[in-house]
Amino acid sequence: AKLLFCGLRPHVRESLERHGADLNRACFKTADAALEAAEDALLKRATAGQPTQRPPDSFDELRPLENAARPLEEILGEYLEDEKRDLAAAAGDLGKYFSRHSISQGDALFAHGDEAKTIYVVHAGTVDLKQAGKRIARVKRGGVLGELCFLLRHRQSLDAAAATHVDLWSLTRDSYDAMRRDQPVLHGLIQTALLKSMALQVSEGLSIGNWG
């Protein structure tokens, strides 16, 4: 176990160091900085021993989703209630619109000011969301990214980068519009899931005081 400290007064730090405490890597100016260091350490431990090879292009499309429609259906179904059966009936068409991708740790998914032309669903891994260089959230398996600015047709308001190797599905605007035209029932289900995702994010933000 390791203790982390934040906001230590000079005389307290001096006293701890006199008693043999090594605070070079354990003392932080703020609680947020200490929590971020702890999360980073946990992520590093969790990913230790995993393959680190980088794909030729970290944002290459790996394969269509025909063989992975079931996991995506389950993730999207978590945002639906009475509509789960309707989603299950239409799940075979998900692969026509969603594409599977992978990005390596440290790679950017999008940046503040980018055109919001894609929605992302995280299948595995963790993505950091930052505002003005400060991390404000971490999105893990089942989380949705970019949907708010996408639906509002705004530019991205945050930076998003992979905290670990990340597998995800993407839905481009062209595919979204094609789904609305060709599969209106499926489009309505996806839209409901996206709206529920946004509502949950707002609710969680209010509960921890990040809004207002």
N, C-alpha and C positions, 0 to 999 in steps of 0.2 A: 504494500500500500504506500501511496505517496500523498503528502499534504501539499496543497497549493494555498498561497496567501495572496491577499490583495489589499492595497491601501494601508500597508504597515507604516506606523509612525517611525521616524528615524531611531528613536531610543529603543523601541520594541525590536526592530530589526537588529540593532547592535547587540542587544541582549541575547537574541536567538543565535546570532553568529558566534558570540563568545562561548556559547554552550555547544558549539560544533555543528550548528545547522548550516547547510549549504543552500543558500537562497538564490543562487545565480539563475536557476531555471525554475524556481518555485515561487517567485514573488512577482506579482503583476500589479499594474496601476489600478485596474478596475476589475470588478467581478465578471464582466462580460469577457474580458481578455483571459481570465483564469478559466472560465467555462469553455471558451473556445479551445484553449490549450488541452484541456481534459478530453474534449470531444475528439480532437485531432489524434491524441494518444490512443484513445479507444479504437478509432478507425484504423490507425496504423497497426495496432495489435490484431484487429479483426481481419485485416487483409494480408497479414504476414504469411509468407509461403505461397500466396496466390501467384499465378503467372503474371509477369510484368511486360511481356512482349507487346509492342505497339503495333496495331494494324497498319498496313501500308498507308492508308488514309483514314484517320480516326473517325471521319464522318461518312465513310463509304456505306452504302446500303449493303447489308450482308445477305439478305435473302427476303423474298416475299413472305407473307405471314400465313400462308395456307397451313403450315404444320404447327403454327403457334397460336391459332385463333382461340383455342380454349382458355389459355391463361389470360389473354386480353379480355375475353368475355367475362371471366371471373372478376378481374380488376374493375372493369366498368360496371359490372353487376353490383359491386359494393356500394355504388352511388345510386342505385335504383332500388325500389321496393316492389310495388305491384307490377312493375314492367319487366321484371327479371325473366319471366317466361317468354315475353315478346322478344327480348334480346337473345335468348337462347335459340329461338326459332330463326332469327336472322343472323346468327353468329357466323354461319358459313360465308357470308358476304363481307365480313370485316377485312379479310385479306385483300379485297379489291381496292381498299381505300387507305389502310394503314400499312406503313413500311417499317421494317425492323432495322435498327441501327445500333452501333456501339461507339462509345467515345472513351478515351483513356483518362486516367486521373490527371487533373490539371487542365484538360482541354475545355475551351469555352463552348457553351451551347448557344448562347446569344449574349449580346451586350446592350447596355442602355443606349437607346436611340435607334437600334436596329428595327427594320420593318418586321412587324409581327405577322409572319405569313405561315407559321407552323405551330401546331399544338403537339406537346410531347407527353407520353405516359411512361413512367419509369417502371421497367420490369424488374431490374435488379441494380443495386448500387445506390449511391447517394449523390445528390446534386446540391451545391451551395447556392443560395440566393443572396446577393449583396446589393446594398444601396450606398452609394458614395464610398465604396471600399469597405463598408462594414457588413459583416454577415448578419442577416436578419432571420434566416430560416434555412432548414435543411429538409430536402424532399427525398423521401425513400420510396421503396417499392409500393406501387399502387398510387403514388402521387401524380398529379397533373401539373404541367408547366406551360405557361404562355397563353392560357385560354382566355384570360381577361382582356389583354390587349388585342388578341386575335379577334375576339367577338366584337370588341368596340372599334376595331380597325385603328387602334392607336399604335404608336411605336413603343418598343419595349421600355418599361420604366425601371427595370432591374438588370443586373448582370447575373448570369447563370453559368456555373462551371462545375465540372465533375470533381467531387471530393474523393471518389474512388473510381475504379473502372465501372462504367455504367452501360447497361443494356436498356434500350427503350424503343417504343413505337412512336412514329410520327404521322401526323395527319396534316397534309399541306392544304392550302386554301383551294387549290384546283381540285383536289380529291374531295374536300368538304363540299364544294359546290356541285361536283358530280354526284355525290351521295344524295344531296338535297334534290337533285333533278331526277335521279334514277331509282333511288331507294328512300322515298320520303318517310316511311315508317322507321327505318333504321336511323335516318338523319334525326328524326324527332327524339329517338331514344338517346343518341349520342349527345344531342343538345341538352336534354334533361340531365344527363350525367355530368356534363360540364358545368351547368348552372348549380347543381348540387355541390360539386367540388368547390366552386367559388364561394357558395354560402357557408360551407364548412370552414374555409380559410378565414372568412370574415369573422365567424363565430369564435374560432380559436384565437384570432388576433384580439378580439374584444375581451376574451377571458383572461389574457395575460397582459392587457394594457398596452398593446402596440398600436391601438387606433385612438383617434380623437385628439 
